Amino acid sequence: MSKTVLITGGSRGIGRATALLCAERGWNIAISYVGNKAAAEQTRSDCQKAGGQCLIKRCDIAHEEDIITLFAVTRDAFGSIDAVVNNAGIVAPAMRLMDMDVARMQRIFDTNVLGAYIVAREAARNMARSRDGQGGVIVNVSSMAAKLGSPNEYVDYAGSKGAMDSMTIGLSKELGPEGIRVNAVRPGIIETDIHATSGRPNRAAELGPNCPLGRTGTAEEVAESIIWLMEDSSSFVTGALIDVSGGR
Ligand code: NAD
């Protein structure tokens, strides 16, 4: 029987690439989208062409009720939820700390931290053996920013991903006895639409070559690491923060 993965922010970028790879490997897929329904429908159609069953559901990851509904709809459609990819995330235009306001930090933390935390909680409630679940896997999409700090640009975003890394470690310890593995990938500079909102649209082209492998990464390369963490080939890996950054 096919396993089911729920991917937040699955209509484009790393989430979409992960959905397509999962479809090719026979997973059922639920993806959430927030603004662009047409893009989510395109991902669904491409997943179906690749051989996977796929549902799409609108869900603002900063809203608890949306997340609870997303899990309920996925469970109703596919029966169980075996893996969850905490992928949805935002960055704000590059800025120095002294020019930032609290609303910006609040928006980033509502999405990247609070949203990811609620998603992890709902994943645990669905998967935990103590609640008659079968166990499962959570993969958090963090960032190399958590390690590098992103001074003068995105210290708020870096802090949000640092929080995600801490949660990954803590949750791996808390949820291991429940049969749930929790890991994170930390992408470096990856060619996706997120850079359009970073205030430095050429950032990928400028910084990409500035790593040992000398180029930007692709969403598909991140997706390969995510799906490895979802599958049994990584069955003894939990609490790991895996850099997918070309050595950056
Ligand atoms: P992207 O902008 O293409 O994708 C982000 C996704 O998150 C989109 O589908 C968007 O709709 C969704 N999203 C944003 N806010 C949301 C909300 N409130 N509710 C629901 N969904 C929401 O960019 P991406 O690069 O594919 O980003 C995916 C993840 O990878 C993010 O968490 C990002 O921080 C992380 N990341 C990306 C890079 C990179 O260079 N591209 C590097 C490090 C980490």
py3Dmol code that shows the C-alpha trace and the ligand (Angstrom):
import py3Dmol

protein = """\
ATOM      1  CA  MET A   1       0.000   0.000   0.000  1.00  0.00           C
ATOM      2  CA  SER A   2       1.241   3.493  -0.853  1.00  0.00           C
ATOM      3  CA  LYS A   3       2.472   5.698   1.935  1.00  0.00           C
ATOM      4  CA  THR A   4       1.223   9.274   2.301  1.00  0.00           C
ATOM      5  CA  VAL A   5       3.244  12.474   2.607  1.00  0.00           C
ATOM      6  CA  LEU A   6       1.880  15.896   3.497  1.00  0.00           C
ATOM      7  CA  ILE A   7       3.987  18.774   2.142  1.00  0.00           C
ATOM      8  CA  THR A   8       3.337  22.365   3.192  1.00  0.00           C
ATOM      9  CA  GLY A   9       3.869  24.976   0.487  1.00  0.00           C
ATOM     10  CA  GLY A  10       3.967  22.344  -2.219  1.00  0.00           C
ATOM     11  CA  SER A  11       2.885  24.363  -5.232  1.00  0.00           C
ATOM     12  CA  ARG A  12       6.335  25.586  -6.248  1.00  0.00           C
ATOM     13  CA  GLY A  13      10.044  25.471  -5.497  1.00  0.00           C
ATOM     14  CA  ILE A  14      11.436  22.836  -3.136  1.00  0.00           C
ATOM     15  CA  GLY A  15       7.952  21.693  -2.072  1.00  0.00           C
ATOM     16  CA  ARG A  16       6.859  21.084  -5.666  1.00  0.00           C
ATOM     17  CA  ALA A  17      10.093  19.240  -6.511  1.00  0.00           C
ATOM     18  CA  THR A  18       9.596  17.034  -3.454  1.00  0.00           C
ATOM     19  CA  ALA A  19       5.995  16.317  -4.436  1.00  0.00           C
ATOM     20  CA  LEU A  20       7.028  15.269  -7.954  1.00  0.00           C
ATOM     21  CA  LEU A  21       9.811  13.020  -6.687  1.00  0.00           C
ATOM     22  CA  CYS A  22       7.413  11.429  -4.180  1.00  0.00           C
ATOM     23  CA  ALA A  23       4.901  10.826  -6.982  1.00  0.00           C
ATOM     24  CA  GLU A  24       7.560   9.036  -9.058  1.00  0.00           C
ATOM     25  CA  ARG A  25       8.349   6.834  -6.029  1.00  0.00           C
ATOM     26  CA  GLY A  26       4.723   5.843  -5.473  1.00  0.00           C
ATOM     27  CA  TRP A  27       3.722   8.041  -2.524  1.00  0.00           C
ATOM     28  CA  ASN A  28       0.275   9.567  -2.077  1.00  0.00           C
ATOM     29  CA  ILE A  29       0.746  13.304  -1.739  1.00  0.00           C
ATOM     30  CA  ALA A  30      -1.138  16.125  -0.034  1.00  0.00           C
ATOM     31  CA  ILE A  31       0.156  19.599  -0.734  1.00  0.00           C
ATOM     32  CA  SER A  32      -0.949  22.852   0.808  1.00  0.00           C
ATOM     33  CA  TYR A  33      -0.917  26.165  -0.990  1.00  0.00           C
ATOM     34  CA  VAL A  34      -1.769  29.632   0.208  1.00  0.00           C
ATOM     35  CA  GLY A  35      -2.117  32.066  -2.698  1.00  0.00           C
ATOM     36  CA  ASN A  36      -1.694  30.448  -6.070  1.00  0.00           C
ATOM     37  CA  LYS A  37      -4.317  27.753  -6.615  1.00  0.00           C
ATOM     38  CA  ALA A  38      -3.455  27.412 -10.315  1.00  0.00           C
ATOM     39  CA  ALA A  39       0.156  26.531  -9.442  1.00  0.00           C
ATOM     40  CA  ALA A  40      -1.053  23.950  -6.906  1.00  0.00           C
ATOM     41  CA  GLU A  41      -3.383  22.461  -9.530  1.00  0.00           C
ATOM     42  CA  GLN A  42      -0.444  22.235 -11.929  1.00  0.00           C
ATOM     43  CA  THR A  43       1.616  20.370  -9.305  1.00  0.00           C
ATOM     44  CA  ARG A  44      -1.308  18.029  -8.681  1.00  0.00           C
ATOM     45  CA  SER A  45      -1.670  17.328 -12.382  1.00  0.00           C
ATOM     46  CA  ASP A  46       2.092  16.734 -12.777  1.00  0.00           C
ATOM     47  CA  CYS A  47       2.111  14.390  -9.759  1.00  0.00           C
ATOM     48  CA  GLN A  48      -0.772  12.423 -11.217  1.00  0.00           C
ATOM     49  CA  LYS A  49       1.040  12.149 -14.550  1.00  0.00           C
ATOM     50  CA  ALA A  50       4.059  10.824 -12.624  1.00  0.00           C
ATOM     51  CA  GLY A  51       1.886   8.116 -11.123  1.00  0.00           C
ATOM     52  CA  GLY A  52       1.026   9.502  -7.666  1.00  0.00           C
ATOM     53  CA  GLN A  53      -2.312  10.364  -6.131  1.00  0.00           C
ATOM     54  CA  CYS A  54      -2.314  14.011  -5.091  1.00  0.00           C
ATOM     55  CA  LEU A  55      -4.689  16.308  -3.256  1.00  0.00           C
ATOM     56  CA  ILE A  56      -4.342  20.047  -2.820  1.00  0.00           C
ATOM     57  CA  LYS A  57      -5.746  22.118   0.035  1.00  0.00           C
ATOM     58  CA  ARG A  58      -5.529  25.799   0.780  1.00  0.00           C
ATOM     59  CA  CYS A  59      -3.834  26.359   4.146  1.00  0.00           C
ATOM     60  CA  ASP A  60      -2.248  29.477   5.598  1.00  0.00           C
ATOM     61  CA  ILE A  61       0.481  27.941   7.684  1.00  0.00           C
ATOM     62  CA  ALA A  62       0.262  30.833  10.134  1.00  0.00           C
ATOM     63  CA  HIS A  63      -3.306  29.735  11.059  1.00  0.00           C
ATOM     64  CA  GLU A  64      -3.837  26.825  13.429  1.00  0.00           C
ATOM     65  CA  GLU A  65      -7.349  25.990  12.211  1.00  0.00           C
ATOM     66  CA  ASP A  66      -6.145  25.779   8.594  1.00  0.00           C
ATOM     67  CA  ILE A  67      -3.450  23.303   9.615  1.00  0.00           C
ATOM     68  CA  ILE A  68      -5.817  21.123  11.631  1.00  0.00           C
ATOM     69  CA  THR A  69      -8.181  20.998   8.629  1.00  0.00           C
ATOM     70  CA  LEU A  70      -5.297  20.172   6.272  1.00  0.00           C
ATOM     71  CA  PHE A  71      -4.401  17.119   8.371  1.00  0.00           C
ATOM     72  CA  ALA A  72      -8.042  16.009   8.646  1.00  0.00           C
ATOM     73  CA  VAL A  73      -8.605  16.273   4.883  1.00  0.00           C
ATOM     74  CA  THR A  74      -5.393  14.341   4.179  1.00  0.00           C
ATOM     75  CA  ARG A  75      -6.250  11.586   6.647  1.00  0.00           C
ATOM     76  CA  ASP A  76      -9.777  11.277   5.269  1.00  0.00           C
ATOM     77  CA  ALA A  77      -8.463  10.985   1.707  1.00  0.00           C
ATOM     78  CA  PHE A  78      -5.571   8.580   2.254  1.00  0.00           C
ATOM     79  CA  GLY A  79      -6.231   6.860   5.601  1.00  0.00           C
ATOM     80  CA  SER A  80      -2.926   7.601   7.288  1.00  0.00           C
ATOM     81  CA  ILE A  81      -0.127  10.155   7.186  1.00  0.00           C
ATOM     82  CA  ASP A  82       3.354   8.634   7.124  1.00  0.00           C
ATOM     83  CA  ALA A  83       5.576  11.643   6.444  1.00  0.00           C
ATOM     84  CA  VAL A  84       5.264  15.390   6.827  1.00  0.00           C
ATOM     85  CA  VAL A  85       7.523  17.942   5.154  1.00  0.00           C
ATOM     86  CA  ASN A  86       7.554  21.289   6.945  1.00  0.00           C
ATOM     87  CA  ASN A  87       8.507  23.243   3.840  1.00  0.00           C
ATOM     88  CA  ALA A  88       6.445  26.461   3.721  1.00  0.00           C
ATOM     89  CA  GLY A  89       8.572  29.443   4.603  1.00  0.00           C
ATOM     90  CA  ILE A  90       9.146  33.114   3.880  1.00  0.00           C
ATOM     91  CA  VAL A  91      11.928  35.656   3.923  1.00  0.00           C
ATOM     92  CA  ALA A  92      11.619  39.452   3.956  1.00  0.00           C
ATOM     93  CA  PRO A  93      13.655  41.982   1.961  1.00  0.00           C
ATOM     94  CA  ALA A  94      17.307  42.268   2.981  1.00  0.00           C
ATOM     95  CA  MET A  95      17.724  44.848   5.742  1.00  0.00           C
ATOM     96  CA  ARG A  96      19.963  45.718   8.662  1.00  0.00           C
ATOM     97  CA  LEU A  97      18.632  45.078  12.176  1.00  0.00           C
ATOM     98  CA  MET A  98      18.456  48.787  12.975  1.00  0.00           C
ATOM     99  CA  ASP A  99      16.004  49.339  10.107  1.00  0.00           C
ATOM    100  CA  MET A 100      13.729  46.379  10.901  1.00  0.00           C
ATOM    101  CA  ASP A 101      10.360  46.614  12.646  1.00  0.00           C
ATOM    102  CA  VAL A 102       8.648  44.113  14.895  1.00  0.00           C
ATOM    103  CA  ALA A 103       5.831  43.390  12.423  1.00  0.00           C
ATOM    104  CA  ARG A 104       8.361  41.923  10.008  1.00  0.00           C
ATOM    105  CA  MET A 105       9.832  39.606  12.646  1.00  0.00           C
ATOM    106  CA  GLN A 106       6.330  38.626  13.760  1.00  0.00           C
ATOM    107  CA  ARG A 107       5.301  37.680  10.213  1.00  0.00           C
ATOM    108  CA  ILE A 108       8.407  35.584   9.676  1.00  0.00           C
ATOM    109  CA  PHE A 109       8.076  33.795  13.010  1.00  0.00           C
ATOM    110  CA  ASP A 110       4.323  33.204  12.544  1.00  0.00           C
ATOM    111  CA  THR A 111       5.073  31.342   9.311  1.00  0.00           C
ATOM    112  CA  ASN A 112       8.494  29.776   9.761  1.00  0.00           C
ATOM    113  CA  VAL A 113       8.340  28.908  13.471  1.00  0.00           C
ATOM    114  CA  LEU A 114       4.773  28.900  14.787  1.00  0.00           C
ATOM    115  CA  GLY A 115       3.450  27.313  11.584  1.00  0.00           C
ATOM    116  CA  ALA A 116       6.140  24.644  11.566  1.00  0.00           C
ATOM    117  CA  TYR A 117       5.544  23.958  15.263  1.00  0.00           C
ATOM    118  CA  ILE A 118       1.795  23.447  14.780  1.00  0.00           C
ATOM    119  CA  VAL A 119       2.426  21.242  11.744  1.00  0.00           C
ATOM    120  CA  ALA A 120       4.856  19.122  13.795  1.00  0.00           C
ATOM    121  CA  ARG A 121       2.323  18.865  16.610  1.00  0.00           C
ATOM    122  CA  GLU A 122      -0.440  17.725  14.270  1.00  0.00           C
ATOM    123  CA  ALA A 123       1.973  15.273  12.629  1.00  0.00           C
ATOM    124  CA  ALA A 124       2.797  13.821  16.048  1.00  0.00           C
ATOM    125  CA  ARG A 125      -0.876  13.572  17.001  1.00  0.00           C
ATOM    126  CA  ASN A 126      -1.519  11.586  13.811  1.00  0.00           C
ATOM    127  CA  MET A 127       1.566   9.356  13.921  1.00  0.00           C
ATOM    128  CA  ALA A 128       2.326   8.666  17.605  1.00  0.00           C
ATOM    129  CA  ARG A 129       2.183   5.030  18.700  1.00  0.00           C
ATOM    130  CA  SER A 130       0.702   6.108  22.043  1.00  0.00           C
ATOM    131  CA  ARG A 131      -2.249   7.440  20.031  1.00  0.00           C
ATOM    132  CA  ASP A 132      -2.580   4.250  17.959  1.00  0.00           C
ATOM    133  CA  GLY A 133      -0.497   5.691  15.122  1.00  0.00           C
ATOM    134  CA  GLN A 134       2.071   3.778  13.095  1.00  0.00           C
ATOM    135  CA  GLY A 135       4.969   6.188  13.655  1.00  0.00           C
ATOM    136  CA  GLY A 136       6.353   8.242  10.810  1.00  0.00           C
ATOM    137  CA  VAL A 137       8.779  10.905   9.709  1.00  0.00           C
ATOM    138  CA  ILE A 138       8.936  14.694   9.934  1.00  0.00           C
ATOM    139  CA  VAL A 139      11.368  16.572   7.695  1.00  0.00           C
ATOM    140  CA  ASN A 140      11.878  20.260   8.451  1.00  0.00           C
ATOM    141  CA  VAL A 141      13.166  22.518   5.685  1.00  0.00           C
ATOM    142  CA  SER A 142      15.513  24.802   7.585  1.00  0.00           C
ATOM    143  CA  SER A 143      18.303  26.863   6.009  1.00  0.00           C
ATOM    144  CA  MET A 144      22.052  27.382   6.071  1.00  0.00           C
ATOM    145  CA  ALA A 145      21.056  30.819   7.388  1.00  0.00           C
ATOM    146  CA  ALA A 146      20.561  29.128  10.778  1.00  0.00           C
ATOM    147  CA  LYS A 147      24.266  28.340  10.808  1.00  0.00           C
ATOM    148  CA  LEU A 148      25.599  31.462   9.083  1.00  0.00           C
ATOM    149  CA  GLY A 149      23.353  34.045  10.773  1.00  0.00           C
ATOM    150  CA  SER A 150      22.750  36.193   7.650  1.00  0.00           C
ATOM    151  CA  PRO A 151      24.104  39.466   9.118  1.00  0.00           C
ATOM    152  CA  ASN A 152      23.010  42.768   7.525  1.00  0.00           C
ATOM    153  CA  GLU A 153      20.296  40.980   5.528  1.00  0.00           C
ATOM    154  CA  TYR A 154      18.063  38.446   7.215  1.00  0.00           C
ATOM    155  CA  VAL A 155      18.954  37.948  10.896  1.00  0.00           C
ATOM    156  CA  ASP A 156      15.238  37.509  11.603  1.00  0.00           C
ATOM    157  CA  TYR A 157      14.899  34.752   9.004  1.00  0.00           C
ATOM    158  CA  ALA A 158      18.129  33.135  10.256  1.00  0.00           C
ATOM    159  CA  GLY A 159      16.720  33.195  13.798  1.00  0.00           C
ATOM    160  CA  SER A 160      13.519  31.533  12.640  1.00  0.00           C
ATOM    161  CA  LYS A 161      15.470  28.717  11.018  1.00  0.00           C
ATOM    162  CA  GLY A 162      17.665  28.407  14.118  1.00  0.00           C
ATOM    163  CA  ALA A 163      14.462  27.871  16.092  1.00  0.00           C
ATOM    164  CA  MET A 164      13.476  25.195  13.602  1.00  0.00           C
ATOM    165  CA  ASP A 165      16.829  23.447  14.095  1.00  0.00           C
ATOM    166  CA  SER A 166      16.388  23.467  17.880  1.00  0.00           C
ATOM    167  CA  MET A 167      12.893  22.057  17.533  1.00  0.00           C
ATOM    168  CA  THR A 168      14.211  19.366  15.213  1.00  0.00           C
ATOM    169  CA  ILE A 169      16.688  18.187  17.849  1.00  0.00           C
ATOM    170  CA  GLY A 170      14.203  18.391  20.725  1.00  0.00           C
ATOM    171  CA  LEU A 171      11.382  16.719  18.825  1.00  0.00           C
ATOM    172  CA  SER A 172      13.643  13.909  17.648  1.00  0.00           C
ATOM    173  CA  LYS A 173      14.259  13.050  21.309  1.00  0.00           C
ATOM    174  CA  GLU A 174      10.658  13.510  22.386  1.00  0.00           C
ATOM    175  CA  LEU A 175       9.105  11.640  19.465  1.00  0.00           C
ATOM    176  CA  GLY A 176      11.660   8.859  18.919  1.00  0.00           C
ATOM    177  CA  PRO A 177       9.883   6.623  21.480  1.00  0.00           C
ATOM    178  CA  GLU A 178       6.659   7.292  19.543  1.00  0.00           C
ATOM    179  CA  GLY A 179       8.210   5.818  16.406  1.00  0.00           C
ATOM    180  CA  ILE A 180       8.628   9.219  14.766  1.00  0.00           C
ATOM    181  CA  ARG A 181      11.933  10.348  13.259  1.00  0.00           C
ATOM    182  CA  VAL A 182      12.532  14.112  12.993  1.00  0.00           C
ATOM    183  CA  ASN A 183      15.266  15.583  10.825  1.00  0.00           C
ATOM    184  CA  ALA A 184      16.025  18.814   8.975  1.00  0.00           C
ATOM    185  CA  VAL A 185      17.650  19.725   5.703  1.00  0.00           C
ATOM    186  CA  ARG A 186      19.475  23.037   5.504  1.00  0.00           C
ATOM    187  CA  PRO A 187      19.523  24.249   1.893  1.00  0.00           C
ATOM    188  CA  GLY A 188      22.160  26.708   0.762  1.00  0.00           C
ATOM    189  CA  ILE A 189      21.508  28.934  -2.255  1.00  0.00           C
ATOM    190  CA  ILE A 190      18.826  27.165  -4.281  1.00  0.00           C
ATOM    191  CA  GLU A 191      17.257  28.514  -7.481  1.00  0.00           C
ATOM    192  CA  THR A 192      13.617  29.154  -6.520  1.00  0.00           C
ATOM    193  CA  ASP A 193      11.134  32.030  -6.473  1.00  0.00           C
ATOM    194  CA  ILE A 194      11.918  32.859  -2.840  1.00  0.00           C
ATOM    195  CA  HIS A 195      14.748  35.134  -3.970  1.00  0.00           C
ATOM    196  CA  ALA A 196      12.225  37.416  -5.684  1.00  0.00           C
ATOM    197  CA  THR A 197      10.979  38.445  -2.231  1.00  0.00           C
ATOM    198  CA  SER A 198      14.415  38.695  -0.644  1.00  0.00           C
ATOM    199  CA  GLY A 199      15.071  42.255  -1.758  1.00  0.00           C
ATOM    200  CA  ARG A 200      18.053  40.924  -3.672  1.00  0.00           C
ATOM    201  CA  PRO A 201      16.573  39.211  -6.735  1.00  0.00           C
ATOM    202  CA  ASN A 202      20.053  38.486  -8.137  1.00  0.00           C
ATOM    203  CA  ARG A 203      21.219  36.972  -4.860  1.00  0.00           C
ATOM    204  CA  ALA A 204      21.286  33.398  -6.171  1.00  0.00           C
ATOM    205  CA  ALA A 205      23.384  34.337  -9.210  1.00  0.00           C
ATOM    206  CA  GLU A 206      25.718  36.480  -7.090  1.00  0.00           C
ATOM    207  CA  LEU A 207      26.251  34.083  -4.184  1.00  0.00           C
ATOM    208  CA  GLY A 208      25.718  30.732  -5.884  1.00  0.00           C
ATOM    209  CA  PRO A 209      29.253  30.403  -7.248  1.00  0.00           C
ATOM    210  CA  ASN A 210      30.656  31.414  -3.845  1.00  0.00           C
ATOM    211  CA  CYS A 211      30.647  27.896  -2.408  1.00  0.00           C
ATOM    212  CA  PRO A 212      33.029  24.953  -2.773  1.00  0.00           C
ATOM    213  CA  LEU A 213      30.897  23.350  -5.510  1.00  0.00           C
ATOM    214  CA  GLY A 214      30.807  26.689  -7.334  1.00  0.00           C
ATOM    215  CA  ARG A 215      27.116  26.913  -8.233  1.00  0.00           C
ATOM    216  CA  THR A 216      23.578  27.251  -6.948  1.00  0.00           C
ATOM    217  CA  GLY A 217      21.637  24.131  -6.087  1.00  0.00           C
ATOM    218  CA  THR A 218      18.358  22.982  -7.596  1.00  0.00           C
ATOM    219  CA  ALA A 219      15.080  22.292  -5.859  1.00  0.00           C
ATOM    220  CA  GLU A 220      15.393  18.693  -7.087  1.00  0.00           C
ATOM    221  CA  GLU A 221      18.716  18.259  -5.270  1.00  0.00           C
ATOM    222  CA  VAL A 222      17.092  19.341  -2.003  1.00  0.00           C
ATOM    223  CA  ALA A 223      14.103  17.096  -2.722  1.00  0.00           C
ATOM    224  CA  GLU A 224      16.406  14.071  -3.070  1.00  0.00           C
ATOM    225  CA  SER A 225      17.698  14.643   0.474  1.00  0.00           C
ATOM    226  CA  ILE A 226      14.201  15.172   1.832  1.00  0.00           C
ATOM    227  CA  ILE A 227      12.890  11.950   0.336  1.00  0.00           C
ATOM    228  CA  TRP A 228      15.930  10.025   1.609  1.00  0.00           C
ATOM    229  CA  LEU A 229      15.021  11.198   5.112  1.00  0.00           C
ATOM    230  CA  MET A 230      11.411  10.093   4.523  1.00  0.00           C
ATOM    231  CA  GLU A 231      12.242   6.600   3.401  1.00  0.00           C
ATOM    232  CA  ASP A 232      13.463   3.492   5.215  1.00  0.00           C
ATOM    233  CA  SER A 233      16.972   3.899   3.793  1.00  0.00           C
ATOM    234  CA  SER A 234      17.493   6.495   6.568  1.00  0.00           C
ATOM    235  CA  SER A 235      15.778   4.388   9.250  1.00  0.00           C
ATOM    236  CA  PHE A 236      18.443   5.035  11.927  1.00  0.00           C
ATOM    237  CA  VAL A 237      18.728   8.789  11.273  1.00  0.00           C
ATOM    238  CA  THR A 238      16.949  11.191  13.608  1.00  0.00           C
ATOM    239  CA  GLY A 239      17.801  14.598  15.046  1.00  0.00           C
ATOM    240  CA  ALA A 240      20.103  15.273  12.083  1.00  0.00           C
ATOM    241  CA  LEU A 241      20.547  18.690  10.468  1.00  0.00           C
ATOM    242  CA  ILE A 242      21.743  17.923   6.957  1.00  0.00           C
ATOM    243  CA  ASP A 243      23.395  20.707   4.951  1.00  0.00           C
ATOM    244  CA  VAL A 244      22.424  20.634   1.266  1.00  0.00           C
ATOM    245  CA  SER A 245      24.508  23.624   0.367  1.00  0.00           C
ATOM    246  CA  GLY A 246      27.332  22.731  -1.985  1.00  0.00           C
ATOM    247  CA  GLY A 247      29.634  23.110   1.019  1.00  0.00           C
ATOM    248  CA  ARG A 248      28.591  26.710   1.713  1.00  0.00           C
TER     249      ARG A 248
END
"""
ligand_1 = """\
44
NAD
P 9.301 29.331 -2.561
O 9.035 30.751 -2.225
O 9.221 28.905 -3.974
O 8.390 28.353 -1.721
C 7.879 28.681 -0.456
C 6.521 28.049 -0.327
O 5.986 28.376 0.959
C 5.550 28.557 -1.379
O 4.813 27.494 -1.912
C 4.644 29.492 -0.583
O 3.337 29.608 -1.106
C 4.647 28.793 0.770
N 4.211 29.687 1.852
C 4.730 30.873 2.208
N 4.013 31.417 3.211
C 3.024 30.540 3.477
C 1.948 30.535 4.397
N 1.724 31.542 5.265
N 1.125 29.475 4.390
C 1.318 28.466 3.534
N 2.309 28.407 2.639
C 3.137 29.446 2.611
O 10.772 29.048 -1.997
P 11.576 27.703 -1.698
O 12.980 28.060 -1.874
O 11.011 26.543 -2.411
O 11.316 27.568 -0.121
C 10.963 26.362 0.513
C 11.647 26.314 1.867
O 13.061 26.253 1.665
C 11.389 27.539 2.740
O 11.130 27.124 4.067
C 12.712 28.297 2.659
O 12.937 29.075 3.817
C 13.695 27.163 2.526
N 14.997 27.563 1.975
C 15.133 27.972 0.685
C 16.390 28.328 0.214
C 16.612 28.806 -1.189
O 17.716 29.294 -1.504
N 15.661 28.703 -2.085
C 17.495 28.263 1.053
C 17.327 27.833 2.358
C 16.069 27.466 2.799
"""
view = py3Dmol.view(width=600, height=400)
view.addModel(protein, "pdb")
view.setStyle({"model": 0}, {"cartoon": {"style": "trace"}})
view.addModel(ligand_1, "xyz")
view.setStyle({"model": 1}, {"stick": {}})
view.zoomTo()
view.show()
